Amino acid sequence: MKTIFDDVSKSCSKMVTESYSTSFTLATKMLAPSIRKDIYNIYGFVRFADEIVDTFHDYDKETLFNNFEKDMMLAIDQKISLNPILNSFQHTYHKYNIPHHLVAAFMKSMRMDLSKKDYASFEEYREYIYGSADVVGLMCLCVFVNGDQEKYEELKASAMALGSAFQKVNFLRDLKADFEDLERTYFPNTNLMELDEASKKRIVDEIKADFAMAYSGIMKLPKEAKFGVYTAYRYYKKLLQKLQSTPPLEIKNTRIRVPDYQKLGLLAQSYVNYKLQLF
């Protein structure tokens, strides 16, 4: 029965999420069961595309990416794929009528990572972040509002800001790996070889502004999504605080992380705030 294959596909997307991101998994588990699987399905898709361009160094990345993109388009068109990650994604894509331009923008940014090494202008930087992060937030928002177009439009800017904030925190945290392993720099007008406090402060302030805009939207999310998104927001805010207090030289040489015990503490505090309706 196809239902068995679909269940296996969704289980694969969940396994991908759990294997690649403990923090995202933790936040997703705080979502209502009715939408949890669909967020796993979105994450599995975007993670596989990202893995092709970031880690498969011993293979022809461009060919792999072209094949993945072609299979994705076929999955959407035929509403089935023997690739379980794409099969589960197309299910969520059709269930929530995710606009195809969001998927196209995401794939465009991922393709940029195949060859582009730096972003000299703010316009290029914004385009990349829109495709690599903002649209992922918008895909998730399609699930959260479940067809309520008025709500989607109301929360669109906040969802994009949250996606931007998450991505920029990742950029700052992963400076060493991006620069040394992938030879990439994302922040425009920033010499990562000479990263100083002034440059770091400019980046941190930019991220704080994104978080401020995102927070107002989180407060208006449906109850099925609010606690899970708030949990992710709290985790990334904590990571930004750690980066802000870390000297630039250490950021360039070490991957800063939030220990598991602190993640659990953030979860507990977030739950108390949620139950007391403090947000």
MIRO-752315 format. One line per 5 residues: number of its first residue (from 1); their letters; for each residue x negated, y, z of N, C-alpha, C. Coordinates in Angstrom, 2 decimals, decimal comma, always signed. Example, Ala and Ser with C-alpha at 12.3 -4.5 7.8 and 13.67 -1.06 7.14 Angstrom:
1) AS) -13,19 -5,69 +7,80 -12,30 -4,50 +7,80 -13,20 -3,30 +7,80; -12,85 -2,25 +7,08 -13,67 -1,06 +7,14 -12,90 +0,03 +7,87
***
This chain:
1) MKTIF) -0,84 -1,20 +0,00 +0,00 +0,00 +0,00 -0,87 +1,25 +0,00; -0,43 +2,27 -0,74 -1,21 +3,50 -0,81 -1,28 +4,20 +0,54; -0,29 +4,02 +1,37 -0,32 +4,66 +2,69 -1,53 +4,20 +3,50; -1,91 +2,94 +3,31 -3,09 +2,43 +4,02 -4,34 +3,14 +3,50; -4,44 +3,27 +2,16 -5,59 +3,96 +1,59 -5,63 +5,41 +2,04
6) DDVSK) -4,48 +6,06 +2,09 -4,44 +7,45 +2,55 -4,86 +7,56 +4,00; -4,45 +6,62 +4,82 -4,85 +6,64 +6,23 -6,36 +6,43 +6,37; -6,90 +5,53 +5,55 -8,35 +5,30 +5,56 -9,08 +6,57 +5,13; -8,56 +7,24 +4,10 -9,17 +8,46 +3,61 -9,22 +9,53 +4,70; -8,11 +9,71 +5,40 -8,05 +10,71 +6,46 -8,98 +10,34 +7,61
11) SCSKM) -9,10 +9,05 +7,88 -10,03 +8,61 +8,93 -11,47 +8,93 +8,53; -11,77 +8,83 +7,23 -13,11 +9,17 +6,76 -13,40 +10,66 +6,97; -12,41 +11,52 +6,70 -12,61 +12,95 +6,90 -12,82 +13,27 +8,37; -12,10 +12,58 +9,22 -12,28 +12,78 +10,66 -13,68 +12,33 +11,07; -14,14 +11,21 +10,54 -15,46 +10,69 +10,88 -16,56 +11,64 +10,41
16) VTESY) -16,38 +12,23 +9,24 -17,35 +13,22 +8,74 -17,43 +14,39 +9,70; -16,29 +14,89 +10,14 -16,26 +16,03 +11,07 -16,98 +15,67 +12,37; -16,66 +14,52 +12,92 -17,25 +14,11 +14,19 -18,75 +13,87 +14,06; -19,19 +13,42 +12,88 -20,61 +13,12 +12,68 -21,45 +14,37 +12,49; -20,88 +15,38 +11,85 -21,65 +16,56 +11,49 -21,53 +17,73 +12,46
21) STSFT) -20,43 +17,83 +13,19 -20,25 +19,01 +14,05 -19,49 +18,67 +15,32; -20,21 +18,58 +16,43 -19,54 +18,31 +17,71 -18,69 +19,51 +18,14; -19,15 +20,72 +17,86 -18,41 +21,90 +18,28 -17,11 +22,04 +17,49; -17,16 +21,83 +16,17 -15,94 +21,94 +15,36 -14,98 +20,81 +15,71; -15,52 +19,63 +15,99 -14,68 +18,51 +16,40 -13,95 +18,83 +17,69
26) LATKM) -14,67 +19,39 +18,65 -14,08 +19,74 +19,94 -12,94 +20,74 +19,75; -13,17 +21,75 +18,92 -12,14 +22,76 +18,68 -10,94 +22,16 +17,95; -11,21 +21,29 +16,98 -10,12 +20,68 +16,21 -9,25 +19,80 +17,08; -9,85 +19,15 +18,05 -9,07 +18,30 +18,95 -8,12 +19,13 +19,83; -8,36 +20,43 +19,91 -7,48 +21,30 +20,69 -6,29 +21,79 +19,86
31) LAPSI) -6,26 +21,48 +18,57 -5,12 +21,81 +17,73 -4,00 +20,80 +17,97; -2,80 +21,18 +17,61 -1,66 +20,25 +17,73 -1,89 +19,05 +16,83; -1,49 +17,84 +17,27 -1,66 +16,64 +16,44 -1,05 +16,77 +15,06; -0,03 +17,59 +14,91 +0,67 +17,73 +13,63 -0,20 +18,36 +12,55; -1,22 +19,10 +12,94 -2,08 +19,78 +11,95 -3,54 +19,34 +12,02
36) RKDIY) -3,87 +18,57 +13,03 -5,27 +18,20 +13,27 -5,89 +17,48 +12,07; -5,18 +16,51 +11,51 -5,73 +15,73 +10,41 -6,01 +16,59 +9,18; -5,16 +17,58 +8,97 -5,35 +18,42 +7,79 -6,59 +19,29 +7,91; -6,93 +19,70 +9,12 -8,16 +20,47 +9,31 -9,38 +19,57 +9,13; -9,29 +18,32 +9,60 -10,35 +17,36 +9,31 -10,52 +17,20 +7,80
41) NIYGF) -9,40 +17,15 +7,08 -9,46 +16,95 +5,62 -10,16 +18,11 +4,92; -9,90 +19,32 +5,38 -10,57 +20,49 +4,80 -12,05 +20,47 +5,15; -12,37 +20,18 +6,40 -13,77 +20,17 +6,82 -14,57 +19,11 +6,05; -14,00 +17,93 +5,88 -14,70 +16,87 +5,16 -15,08 +17,30 +3,75; -14,15 +17,96 +3,08 -14,41 +18,44 +1,71 -15,53 +19,48 +1,69
46) VRFAD) -15,42 +20,51 +2,53 -16,42 +21,57 +2,47 -17,78 +21,07 +2,97; -17,79 +20,13 +3,90 -19,06 +19,60 +4,39 -19,77 +18,81 +3,31; -19,06 +17,98 +2,55 -19,70 +17,19 +1,51 -20,29 +18,09 +0,43; -19,57 +19,13 +0,03 -20,10 +20,06 -0,97 -21,36 +20,72 -0,44; -21,33 +21,13 +0,82 -22,48 +21,80 +1,43 -23,68 +20,86 +1,54
51) EIVDT) -23,43 +19,60 +1,85 -24,51 +18,63 +1,97 -25,24 +18,44 +0,65; -24,50 +18,44 -0,45 -25,14 +18,25 -1,76 -26,20 +19,33 -1,99; -25,84 +20,59 -1,73 -26,76 +21,68 -2,05 -27,82 +21,90 -0,98; -27,59 +21,38 +0,22 -28,52 +21,67 +1,32 -29,48 +20,54 +1,67; -29,10 +19,29 +1,42 -29,91 +18,20 +1,97 -30,36 +17,12 +0,98
56) FHDYD) -29,76 +17,02 -0,17 -30,09 +15,91 -1,07 -31,29 +16,28 -1,95; -32,42 +16,54 -1,30 -33,59 +17,09 -1,99 -34,25 +16,11 -2,96; -34,06 +14,82 -2,74 -34,71 +13,81 -3,60 -33,84 +13,42 -4,79; -32,76 +14,15 -5,02 -31,84 +13,81 -6,09 -31,58 +15,05 -6,95; -30,97 +14,83 -8,09 -30,61 +15,93 -8,97 -29,35 +16,59 -8,41
61) KETLF) -29,55 +17,63 -7,63 -28,43 +18,27 -6,93 -27,39 +18,82 -7,90; -27,86 +19,42 -8,97 -26,91 +20,04 -9,90 -25,98 +19,00 -10,52; -26,54 +17,85 -10,91 -25,72 +16,78 -11,47 -24,74 +16,26 -10,43; -25,23 +16,05 -9,21 -24,34 +15,58 -8,14 -23,21 +16,58 -7,89; -23,57 +17,86 -7,87 -22,55 +18,88 -7,62 -21,54 +18,95 -8,76
66) NNFEK) -22,03 +18,87 -10,00 -21,13 +18,89 -11,15 -20,15 +17,72 -11,09; -20,66 +16,54 -10,73 -19,81 +15,35 -10,63 -18,78 +15,50 -9,50; -19,24 +16,05 -8,38 -18,34 +16,26 -7,25 -17,23 +17,24 -7,62; -17,61 +18,31 -8,31 -16,61 +19,31 -8,72 -15,62 +18,71 -9,71; -16,10 +17,93 -10,65 -15,21 +17,29 -11,62 -14,26 +16,32 -10,91
71) DMMLA) -14,79 +15,54 -9,98 -13,95 +14,60 -9,24 -12,92 +15,34 -8,39; -13,32 +16,48 -7,84 -12,38 +17,28 -7,05 -11,23 +17,77 -7,91; -11,54 +18,26 -9,11 -10,50 +18,74 -10,00 -9,56 +17,62 -10,42; -10,13 +16,45 -10,68 -9,29 +15,30 -11,04 -8,41 +14,88 -9,87; -8,96 +14,93 -8,67 -8,19 +14,55 -7,48 -6,98 +15,47 -7,31
76) IDQKI) -7,20 +16,76 -7,51 -6,11 +17,74 -7,39 -5,09 +17,53 -8,50; -5,56 +17,28 -9,70 -4,67 +17,12 -10,85 -3,87 +15,82 -10,76; -4,53 +14,72 -10,39 -3,89 +13,41 -10,37 -3,28 +13,04 -9,02; -3,58 +13,86 -8,01 -3,08 +13,64 -6,64 -3,54 +12,30 -6,06; -4,74 +11,92 -6,43 -5,37 +10,72 -5,87 -6,84 +10,73 -6,26
81) SLNPI) -7,67 +10,12 -5,44 -9,07 +9,95 -5,77 -9,60 +8,73 -5,04; -10,49 +7,99 -5,69 -11,12 +6,86 -5,02 -12,22 +7,32 -4,08; -12,58 +8,61 -4,15 -13,44 +9,23 -3,14 -12,52 +9,59 -1,96; -12,65 +8,92 -0,82 -11,70 +9,14 +0,27 -11,69 +10,58 +0,80; -12,83 +11,26 +0,75 -12,88 +12,64 +1,22 -12,06 +13,54 +0,29
86) LNSFQ) -12,19 +13,34 -1,00 -11,42 +14,12 -1,95 -9,95 +13,72 -1,94; -9,68 +12,45 -1,69 -8,29 +12,01 -1,62 -7,56 +12,66 -0,44; -8,22 +12,73 +0,69 -7,59 +13,36 +1,85 -7,47 +14,87 +1,65; -8,47 +15,48 +1,01 -8,40 +16,92 +0,76 -7,25 +17,28 -0,18; -7,09 +16,52 -1,27 -6,02 +16,84 -2,20 -4,65 +16,70 -1,54
91) HTYHK) -4,54 +15,80 -0,59 -3,28 +15,64 +0,16 -2,95 +16,94 +0,90; -3,93 +17,49 +1,62 -3,71 +18,73 +2,36 -3,52 +19,90 +1,40; -4,28 +19,92 +0,32 -4,18 +20,97 -0,70 -2,75 +21,10 -1,20; -2,14 +19,96 -1,54 -0,77 +19,99 -2,07 +0,27 +20,18 -0,97; +0,04 +19,60 +0,18 +1,01 +19,70 +1,28 +1,25 +21,14 +1,69
96) YNIPH) +0,17 +21,96 +1,69 +0,28 +23,34 +2,15 +0,13 +24,37 +1,03; +0,15 +23,89 -0,23 +0,06 +24,79 -1,38 -1,13 +25,75 -1,26; -2,28 +25,20 -0,97 -3,49 +26,01 -0,87 -3,79 +26,62 -2,24; -3,91 +27,94 -2,33 -4,18 +28,57 -3,63 -5,50 +28,07 -4,23; -5,47 +27,76 -5,51 -6,67 +27,18 -6,10 -7,82 +28,18 -6,16
101) HLVAA) -7,52 +29,46 -6,20 -8,62 +30,43 -6,28 -9,49 +30,38 -5,02; -8,95 +29,91 -3,90 -9,76 +29,75 -2,69 -10,77 +28,63 -2,88; -10,32 +27,53 -3,46 -11,21 +26,39 -3,72 -12,27 +26,78 -4,75; -11,85 +27,50 -5,78 -12,79 +27,92 -6,83 -13,86 +28,85 -6,27; -13,46 +29,77 -5,39 -14,43 +30,69 -4,79 -15,42 +29,93 -3,90
106) FMKSM) -14,92 +28,94 -3,18 -15,81 +28,13 -2,34 -16,85 +27,40 -3,20; -16,38 +26,76 -4,24 -17,31 +26,01 -5,09 -18,31 +26,94 -5,78; -17,89 +28,15 -6,11 -18,80 +29,11 -6,72 -19,94 +29,46 -5,77; -19,62 +29,71 -4,50 -20,67 +30,03 -3,53 -21,59 +28,84 -3,30; -21,03 +27,64 -3,24 -21,87 +26,46 -3,06 -22,81 +26,28 -4,25
111) RMDLS) -22,30 +26,55 -5,44 -23,15 +26,43 -6,63 -24,29 +27,46 -6,59; -24,02 +28,63 -6,03 -25,07 +29,65 -5,90 -26,24 +29,12 -5,10; -25,97 +28,26 -4,11 -27,03 +27,72 -3,27 -27,96 +26,77 -4,02; -27,56 +26,34 -5,21 -28,43 +25,46 -5,99 -29,66 +26,20 -6,49; -29,55 +27,51 -6,70 -30,67 +28,23 -7,31 -30,98 +29,57 -6,67
116) KKDYA) -29,99 +30,22 -6,10 -30,20 +31,57 -5,57 -30,90 +31,50 -4,22; -31,94 +32,29 -4,05 -32,76 +32,23 -2,83 -32,58 +33,43 -1,92; -32,11 +34,55 -2,44 -31,95 +35,73 -1,58 -30,82 +36,60 -2,12; -30,35 +37,47 -1,26 -29,23 +38,35 -1,59 -29,67 +39,79 -1,32; -30,13 +40,44 -2,39 -30,73 +41,76 -2,25 -29,69 +42,85 -2,00
121) SFEEY) -28,48 +42,65 -2,52 -27,46 +43,68 -2,37 -26,35 +43,21 -1,42; -25,69 +44,19 -0,81 -24,58 +43,88 +0,08 -23,43 +43,24 -0,70; -23,26 +43,62 -1,96 -22,17 +43,07 -2,77 -22,37 +41,57 -2,99; -23,59 +41,16 -3,31 -23,87 +39,74 -3,50 -23,67 +38,98 -2,18; -24,14 +39,55 -1,13 -24,02 +38,97 +0,22 -22,55 +38,76 +0,58
126) REYIY) -21,71 +39,77 +0,35 -20,29 +39,67 +0,66 -19,61 +38,62 -0,21; -19,98 +38,58 -1,49 -19,39 +37,59 -2,38 -19,71 +36,18 -1,91; -20,96 +35,97 -1,52 -21,34 +34,64 -1,05 -20,58 +34,26 +0,23; -20,50 +35,17 +1,18 -19,82 +34,87 +2,44 -18,33 +34,66 +2,21; -17,74 +35,46 +1,31 -16,32 +35,25 +1,00 -16,09 +33,82 +0,54
131) GSADV) -16,92 +33,36 -0,41 -16,71 +32,03 -0,96 -17,11 +30,90 -0,03; -18,16 +31,11 +0,76 -18,66 +30,02 +1,60 -17,96 +29,93 +2,95; -17,33 +31,03 +3,39 -16,76 +31,03 +4,74 -15,35 +31,60 +4,82; -15,14 +32,80 +4,26 -13,83 +33,44 +4,39 -12,72 +32,56 +3,83; -12,96 +31,97 +2,66 -11,90 +31,17 +2,04 -11,63 +29,89 +2,81
136) VGLMC) -12,64 +29,39 +3,54 -12,40 +28,21 +4,38 -11,44 +28,59 +5,51; -11,65 +29,78 +6,08 -10,72 +30,28 +7,07 -9,32 +30,43 +6,50; -9,22 +30,87 +5,26 -7,91 +31,04 +4,62 -7,25 +29,70 +4,31; -8,04 +28,69 +3,93 -7,48 +27,35 +3,74 -6,88 +26,83 +5,04; -7,61 +27,02 +6,12 -7,11 +26,59 +7,43 -5,87 +27,39 +7,81
141) LCVFV) -5,86 +28,68 +7,48 -4,69 +29,51 +7,79 -3,45 +29,01 +7,06; -3,63 +28,52 +5,83 -2,49 +27,92 +5,11 -1,87 +26,80 +5,92; -2,70 +26,01 +6,57 -2,20 +24,92 +7,42 -1,53 +25,50 +8,66; -2,17 +26,46 +9,29 -1,66 +27,01 +10,55 -0,27 +27,63 +10,39; -0,04 +28,36 +9,29 +1,24 +29,07 +9,13 +2,29 +28,21 +8,43
146) NGDQE) +1,86 +27,09 +7,85 +2,78 +26,09 +7,29 +3,83 +26,71 +6,36; +3,34 +27,47 +5,38 +4,25 +27,99 +4,37 +4,86 +29,35 +4,65; +4,58 +29,90 +5,82 +5,11 +31,22 +6,16 +4,23 +32,28 +5,49; +4,62 +32,72 +4,30 +3,80 +33,62 +3,52 +3,64 +34,97 +4,19; +4,68 +35,44 +4,86 +4,59 +36,72 +5,55 +3,55 +36,67 +6,66
151) KYEEL) +3,55 +35,56 +7,40 +2,57 +35,37 +8,47 +1,16 +35,25 +7,89; +1,05 +34,56 +6,78 -0,24 +34,40 +6,12 -0,83 +35,76 +5,76; -0,03 +36,60 +5,15 -0,52 +37,92 +4,75 -0,89 +38,77 +5,97; -0,12 +38,62 +7,05 -0,40 +39,38 +8,27 -1,74 +38,99 +8,88; -2,07 +37,69 +8,81 -3,27 +37,18 +9,48 -4,46 +36,98 +8,55
156) KASAM) -4,28 +37,28 +7,28 -5,31 +37,01 +6,28 -6,63 +37,70 +6,60; -6,60 +38,99 +6,91 -7,84 +39,73 +7,17 -8,56 +39,19 +8,40; -7,79 +38,82 +9,43 -8,40 +38,28 +10,65 -9,03 +36,92 +10,41; -8,37 +36,09 +9,61 -8,92 +34,77 +9,29 -10,22 +34,89 +8,51; -10,26 +35,83 +7,59 -11,49 +36,06 +6,83 -12,60 +36,57 +7,74
161) ALGSA) -12,25 +37,47 +8,67 -13,25 +38,01 +9,60 -13,82 +36,91 +10,48; -12,98 +35,99 +10,91 -13,47 +34,89 +11,75 -14,40 +33,98 +10,94; -14,03 +33,69 +9,70 -14,91 +32,91 +8,84 -16,25 +33,59 +8,63; -16,22 +34,90 +8,40 -17,46 +35,66 +8,24 -18,32 +35,60 +9,49; -17,68 +35,79 +10,66 -18,42 +35,77 +11,92 -19,10 +34,43 +12,13
166) FQKVN) -18,37 +33,35 +11,92 -18,94 +32,01 +12,08 -20,14 +31,82 +11,16; -19,97 +32,22 +9,90 -21,04 +32,01 +8,93 -22,28 +32,83 +9,27; -22,09 +34,09 +9,67 -23,23 +34,94 +9,99 -23,95 +34,46 +11,25; -23,21 +33,94 +12,22 -23,85 +33,34 +13,39 -24,71 +32,16 +12,95; -24,16 +31,33 +12,05 -24,93 +30,20 +11,53 -26,19 +30,68 +10,81
171) FLRDL) -26,07 +31,74 +10,01 -27,24 +32,28 +9,31 -28,33 +32,69 +10,30; -27,92 +33,39 +11,36 -28,89 +33,88 +12,34 -29,51 +32,72 +13,12; -28,68 +31,75 +13,48 -29,18 +30,59 +14,21 -30,13 +29,75 +13,36; -29,84 +29,65 +12,06 -30,58 +28,74 +11,19 -31,65 +29,44 +10,35; -32,12 +30,59 +10,82 -33,13 +31,34 +10,06 -34,32 +30,47 +9,69
176) KADFE) -34,81 +29,72 +10,64 -36,01 +28,90 +10,42 -35,77 +27,86 +9,32; -34,69 +27,09 +9,45 -34,43 +26,02 +8,48 -34,12 +26,59 +7,11; -33,32 +27,66 +7,05 -32,98 +28,24 +5,75 -34,21 +28,78 +5,04; -35,10 +29,44 +5,79 -36,25 +30,08 +5,18 -37,36 +29,08 +4,86; -37,66 +28,21 +5,81 -38,79 +27,29 +5,63 -38,43 +26,07 +4,80
181) DLERT) -37,25 +25,50 +5,02 -36,88 +24,26 +4,33 -36,20 +24,51 +2,98; -35,34 +25,55 +2,93 -34,57 +25,81 +1,72 -35,03 +27,06 +0,98; -35,97 +27,81 +1,57 -36,50 +29,04 +0,98 -35,39 +30,05 +0,67; -34,41 +30,12 +1,58 -33,29 +31,04 +1,39 -33,28 +32,11 +2,47; -32,87 +33,30 +2,07 -32,57 +34,36 +3,02 -31,23 +34,97 +2,61
186) YFPNT) -30,36 +35,15 +3,56 -29,01 +35,62 +3,24 -28,79 +37,10 +3,57; -29,36 +37,59 +4,67 -29,11 +38,97 +5,07 -29,84 +39,94 +4,15; -29,11 +40,86 +3,51 -29,77 +41,81 +2,61 -30,58 +42,85 +3,37; -31,61 +43,34 +2,73 -32,46 +44,40 +3,30 -33,06 +44,01 +4,65; -33,35 +42,72 +4,80 -33,93 +42,23 +6,05 -35,12 +41,33 +5,72
191) NLMEL) -36,29 +41,71 +6,18 -37,49 +40,90 +5,99 -37,59 +39,91 +7,15; -37,25 +38,66 +6,86 -37,23 +37,67 +7,93 -38,62 +37,36 +8,46; -39,64 +37,63 +7,65 -41,00 +37,40 +8,13 -41,38 +38,44 +9,18; -40,66 +39,57 +9,17 -40,95 +40,63 +10,14 -39,67 +41,02 +10,91; -38,86 +40,04 +11,22 -37,62 +40,30 +11,94 -37,93 +40,95 +13,29
196) DEASK) -37,33 +42,11 +13,52 -37,56 +42,81 +14,77 -36,23 +43,03 +15,49; -36,28 +43,66 +16,65 -35,07 +43,87 +17,44 -34,07 +44,77 +16,72; -34,57 +45,76 +16,01 -33,67 +46,67 +15,30 -32,89 +45,93 +14,21; -33,59 +45,09 +13,44 -32,93 +44,31 +12,40 -31,94 +43,32 +13,00; -32,37 +42,69 +14,09 -31,48 +41,73 +14,74 -30,24 +42,41 +15,30
201) KRIVD) -30,43 +43,59 +15,89 -29,29 +44,33 +16,45 -28,29 +44,70 +15,36; -28,80 +45,09 +14,20 -27,91 +45,44 +13,09 -27,05 +44,25 +12,69; -27,65 +43,06 +12,65 -26,92 +41,85 +12,30 -25,91 +41,49 +13,39; -26,35 +41,56 +14,64 -25,47 +41,22 +15,76 -24,28 +42,17 +15,82; -24,50 +43,44 +15,61 -23,40 +44,42 +15,64 -22,39 +44,14 +14,53
206) EIKAD) -22,90 +43,74 +13,39 -22,02 +43,38 +12,26 -21,13 +42,19 +12,64; -21,73 +41,20 +13,29 -20,97 +40,01 +13,69 -19,95 +40,36 +14,78; -20,33 +41,21 +15,71 -19,41 +41,63 +16,76 -18,17 +42,30 +16,17; -18,37 +43,11 +15,14 -17,24 +43,78 +14,48 -16,30 +42,75 +13,84; -16,89 +41,71 +13,24 -16,07 +40,63 +12,67 -15,27 +39,93 +13,76
211) FAMAY) -15,91 +39,63 +14,87 -15,22 +38,96 +15,98 -14,08 +39,81 +16,52; -14,29 +41,11 +16,61 -13,25 +42,00 +17,12 -12,01 +41,96 +16,23; -12,23 +41,99 +14,92 -11,11 +41,91 +14,00 -10,44 +40,54 +14,07; -11,24 +39,49 +14,22 -10,70 +38,14 +14,26 -9,82 +37,91 +15,48; -10,21 +38,48 +16,61 -9,51 +38,23 +17,87 -8,04 +38,64 +17,80
216) SGIMK) -7,78 +39,77 +17,17 -6,39 +40,24 +17,09 -5,52 +39,26 +16,33; -6,10 +38,59 +15,35 -5,35 +37,59 +14,59 -5,14 +36,31 +15,37; -6,14 +35,91 +16,14 -6,01 +34,69 +16,95 -4,83 +34,81 +17,90; -4,62 +36,01 +18,44 -3,52 +36,23 +19,37 -2,15 +36,02 +18,73; -2,10 +36,12 +17,40 -0,82 +36,02 +16,70 -0,61 +34,67 +16,01
221) LPKEA) -1,56 +33,75 +16,19 -1,43 +32,45 +15,55 -0,28 +31,65 +16,16; +0,32 +30,75 +15,38 +1,32 +29,83 +15,95 +0,71 +29,01 +17,07; +1,54 +28,57 +18,00 +1,03 +27,86 +19,19 +0,30 +26,58 +18,82; +0,64 +25,96 +17,68 -0,03 +24,73 +17,27 -1,51 +24,95 +17,00; -1,87 +26,18 +16,64 -3,25 +26,46 +16,24 -4,02 +27,32 +17,22
226) KFGVY) -3,32 +28,09 +18,04 -3,97 +29,16 +18,80 -5,08 +28,63 +19,72; -4,84 +27,61 +20,50 -5,83 +27,15 +21,47 -7,08 +26,60 +20,77; -6,89 +25,85 +19,70 -8,04 +25,29 +19,00 -8,91 +26,36 +18,37; -8,28 +27,36 +17,74 -9,04 +28,44 +17,11 -9,72 +29,30 +18,18; -9,00 +29,54 +19,28 -9,59 +30,30 +20,38 -10,81 +29,58 +20,96
231) TAYRY) -10,75 +28,27 +21,04 -11,89 +27,48 +21,54 -13,11 +27,66 +20,63; -12,89 +27,59 +19,32 -14,00 +27,79 +18,38 -14,54 +29,20 +18,48; -13,64 +30,16 +18,62 -14,03 +31,57 +18,78 -14,92 +31,74 +20,01; -14,53 +31,15 +21,13 -15,31 +31,28 +22,37 -16,68 +30,64 +22,22; -16,74 +29,49 +21,55 -18,03 +28,82 +21,37 -18,98 +29,69 +20,55
236) YKKLL) -18,50 +30,23 +19,43 -19,38 +31,03 +18,58 -19,75 +32,36 +19,23; -18,84 +32,91 +20,03 -19,19 +34,13 +20,78 -20,32 +33,83 +21,77; -20,26 +32,67 +22,41 -21,31 +32,28 +23,34 -22,63 +32,09 +22,60; -22,58 +31,48 +21,43 -23,79 +31,29 +20,64 -24,37 +32,63 +20,23; -23,52 +33,58 +19,87 -24,01 +34,92 +19,51 -24,66 +35,60 +20,70
241) QKLQS) -24,08 +35,44 +21,88 -24,68 +36,02 +23,09 -26,07 +35,46 +23,34; -26,25 +34,16 +23,12 -27,56 +33,55 +23,30 -28,55 +34,09 +22,27; -28,10 +34,25 +21,04 -28,96 +34,79 +20,00 -29,33 +36,24 +20,29; -28,38 +36,99 +20,82 -28,64 +38,40 +21,13 -29,71 +38,54 +22,20; -29,74 +37,61 +23,14 -30,70 +37,70 +24,23 -32,01 +36,97 +23,93
246) TPPLE) -32,12 +36,39 +22,73 -33,33 +35,65 +22,34 -34,25 +36,55 +21,53; -35,54 +36,63 +21,86 -36,47 +37,45 +21,08 -36,51 +37,02 +19,62; -36,66 +37,96 +18,69 -36,68 +37,63 +17,26 -37,67 +36,53 +16,89; -38,86 +36,55 +17,49 -39,86 +35,54 +17,17 -39,36 +34,15 +17,50; -38,65 +34,02 +18,63 -38,13 +32,71 +19,02 -37,02 +32,26 +18,08
251) IKNTR) -36,18 +33,21 +17,63 -35,11 +32,86 +16,68 -35,72 +32,33 +15,39; -36,84 +32,93 +14,96 -37,49 +32,51 +13,72 -38,14 +31,14 +13,84; -38,45 +30,73 +15,07 -39,19 +29,48 +15,26 -38,42 +28,36 +15,92; -37,21 +28,66 +16,42 -36,44 +27,66 +17,17 -34,97 +27,76 +16,81; -34,29 +26,64 +16,72 -32,84 +26,65 +16,47 -32,12 +26,77 +17,81
256) IRVPD) -31,49 +27,90 +18,03 -30,79 +28,15 +19,29 -29,46 +27,39 +19,29; -29,11 +26,79 +20,40 -27,86 +26,04 +20,49 -27,23 +26,22 +21,86; -25,97 +25,88 +21,95 -25,24 +25,87 +23,22 -25,23 +24,44 +23,73; -25,80 +24,17 +24,90 -25,83 +22,80 +25,42 -24,42 +22,23 +25,61; -24,32 +20,91 +25,59 -23,01 +20,26 +25,71 -22,30 +20,63 +27,00
261) YQKLG) -23,03 +20,75 +28,10 -22,37 +21,06 +29,36 -21,75 +22,45 +29,32; -22,39 +23,38 +28,58 -21,82 +24,71 +28,44 -20,61 +24,69 +27,52; -20,64 +23,84 +26,50 -19,47 +23,70 +25,63 -18,26 +23,23 +26,43; -18,48 +22,25 +27,31 -17,38 +21,75 +28,14 -16,88 +22,82 +29,10; -17,82 +23,62 +29,62 -17,44 +24,72 +30,49 -16,60 +25,75 +29,75
266) LLAQS) -16,99 +26,04 +28,52 -16,22 +26,98 +27,70 -14,83 +26,43 +27,41; -14,75 +25,13 +27,16 -13,46 +24,51 +26,90 -12,56 +24,62 +28,12; -13,12 +24,32 +29,30 -12,33 +24,40 +30,53 -11,83 +25,82 +30,78; -12,72 +26,79 +30,61 -12,34 +28,19 +30,83 -11,31 +28,64 +29,80; -11,47 +28,20 +28,56 -10,51 +28,55 +27,52 -9,14 +27,98 +27,84
271) YVNYK) -9,13 +26,76 +28,37 -7,85 +26,12 +28,71 -7,15 +26,87 +29,84; -7,91 +27,28 +30,83 -7,33 +28,04 +31,94 -6,75 +29,35 +31,43; -7,51 +30,05 +30,58 -7,02 +31,31 +30,01 -5,74 +31,09 +29,21; -5,72 +29,97 +28,47 -4,56 +29,66 +27,64 -3,33 +29,38 +28,50; -3,49 +28,57 +29,54 -2,36 +28,20 +30,39 -1,86 +29,42 +31,19
276) LQLF) -2,76 +30,31 +31,56 -2,37 +31,50 +32,30 -1,93 +32,63 +31,38; -1,94 +32,32 +30,06 -1,53 +33,30 +29,04 -2,34 +34,60 +29,15; -3,66 +34,39 +29,33 -4,55 +35,54 +29,40 -5,01 +35,99 +28,01; -4,60 +35,29 +26,98 -4,89 +35,73 +25,61 -3,71 +35,38 +24,72
***
